């Protein structure tokens, strides 16, 4: 690799909720304070963790999703971002070996570390344990001896004496470096709600708390050793996704909903559209009174149920979206966007709010997850992104249910270890509007955007 050394490591945990995101944010800031160019990544489809990465670092965090993206494409996107970075800080998903089904080598943090050729730093909870912590670390080591678990960071360890006891046990029985400890710091805890973390857009990061966390990590984590252990010998071999048809995209403007209620977007998706020639004009369904001049519209996921009353009160914006739909301006909506396009939404408090009325139907918030996880969705008829018979790979994660009178546009299937464990139908194509609960990474097949672009050209 020409030029300065590059580094990359995966912050992986023993389970969900062990503190990966907080430690990732602290390391991002600590490395930045050293003058290094960081590039945050998140393994899997999560928008919330990556949103916090972006807010704290000022660099758009990228999702590394092995289910939605072919290996060459994912590697190519990773290598592209690393061209302008010194160190990749990659937050894992769930526990280190948790993936799609019971195969630890598919869609897990471990599999991604091996695919990219970078080491794992294992984050282990050190609270209320002593020598037994070595058994935990040893189990993760022995489960896959081909995986490079290069070091351990101990979380929730407040005293040096407790840390030394834990570090001595791990060093003695596991023969692996212990890089340091992270104490309990209540003032840097991340706010959460039903889908996970509260989006960074709603809870503007207070810079001083991340500075404080970074300074703490400099004192109690050996960052010099971390960098030494995470030096990359080479970037993974891959290829850039094919750019959508520039002849179709030239001159088009996309109106992108982005505010506290709608903010779930993969930066790679937006870049694909921009590289093809689409101009992106952001607007707020909460605060603006009309759409910008545009030939295509995208309503991403988010939390419309939290902002239901304010969305309902913005009658002019709802009317603007109704008018665009009636004019057949192609409108794509994912998850929260689907909920907003219905006639009404009942939130978690039982209050019902009027929505846009573009789609005949109603959203109802529930107390538990309605759908969660990866799925394959086959188009039952032609849609804005896929023609009849084509399949999209995506991710659903929602507590709401949408009931409507339109025929379903997608036949969805969730697999586990080669067996179909759940099938359902969802999504709607109404005039030039396509809306579903499915979150999609366009780089899986960039040509799918050509369908959307072709319809949009009719409105130039």
Phi, psi and omega in degrees: 000124183286154175081200183295154179297145175247153184228151175203140177208153176258124170273107183245154181240170175281342179192173170294151176078014182268000176107015183302314185295314181298314180294321177301315180296319179296319179292321176304311182291321180297319179292324177295321179294340175275001179086011180273147176273112183264153171226108179280146174224156174230126176283132179096187190268002189297133176267331190288311179299315181295328176297321176291321175306311184297317183294319184282326183266338186078007180241132181298120177283143183247142177270135177250099189241106185283345177280315184276335187246132172299151183306312180299322180293314180299314179300319180295319179293321177297312182297324180299314181292331181284347178300331185244023182229155174265327185213132174263125174252111190248112178277131180283181180240134180048221175276164187308318185257007180281124180222221181264106188079211183257007179276111182288351181258016178226115175067023176255167175296322179298314180297321180292320178299319179290322180298318183273347179075034180237156184281164176254134168253115187271123177266121185236135178287120182262004182289137172058042178209157173229251186298333180301339180298332178294327178293322177297310181297317181298322178298318178292324177295313188282339180300322177216092182296344179280348181275136180272089170272102192273339183189171183232139168243135181260125181259152178060045176240112190268333186245151177295324182293317177296318179300316182296323177298313181294314182297320179297319180296315181294317180295318183293316188261341185245339179062039183231142181295139171256118189276341180149194184227158174236119179283167173292126180228091186300331184281356175246010178297142182271137180289146183227159171211199194297331179267358183133227180288149168292133182303146179300331180296334180268341187228074187311122183302131176274114189303324186295329181288329178282329172296318180297317179295318179299317179295323177296316181294326176298328182279326190242000176234136180278086184289330174300315178293321177304313180294322179295322181284342188250019179293131179270131175280328179198161174273150180295149178283131180200192180213146180289145176296149179294134180286136175304165187298110181295330178295327177282325187277335187304124176089356182276146174242128176260126172272116185250120178287121180211111176196200181295333184272331184226111183205017180267098179219140171277124179305326178298325178296315181294322180294323177302315179295317181293321179296330178284342178120004180280133173271131181257123179243114183277148176214165182241116173297339178278319193248335181270157182257351178204162176287150169289162174301126186201166176243356177206153186225142177227122173250106182279185178282176181160218184231063177297333181294332179284332184246025186303316183296319181289322176296319180294323183289338180275072186296323182296321178292320178299320178292324179296321178289322175301316180296317179298320178297316180295331178277001178066028170290125187295125186238124178246132182226137178241127169054260179303326176297320175300315181300319181292330182280346179290182181280328182202164181219127174257119186277184184293344177267003180084007179271136182256134183236140176290136177246203192285332181075016176290321178248133176288110182165173187222140176256137180231121177285140177248183182263351181218168181297129174279313176224144178209125171120182181285151173205162172253131184238119180259131182291126178280337172207176184298135178231179182293334182249334184219137175277166183308129178094342178282152183244138174249140173259130182205196187218134174243142180201095185204150177263348184266167174226138181250123177245128182212176185259352180284151175293145180294147180260342187231139171256112189253145180218133175251128183250152171215118179053043175083001181244133176286113183260347181202137175228141177202166177244146182194181180077152183218137171247115182229113189055239180258017180256130177235123183221139177203172175280353186283129170265130188235137171263115186295336183292349176297329179197081187303337180296342179297334179291338181298330178295315179296314181296322182295319177293322182295329182297338179292349184250011174286000000 
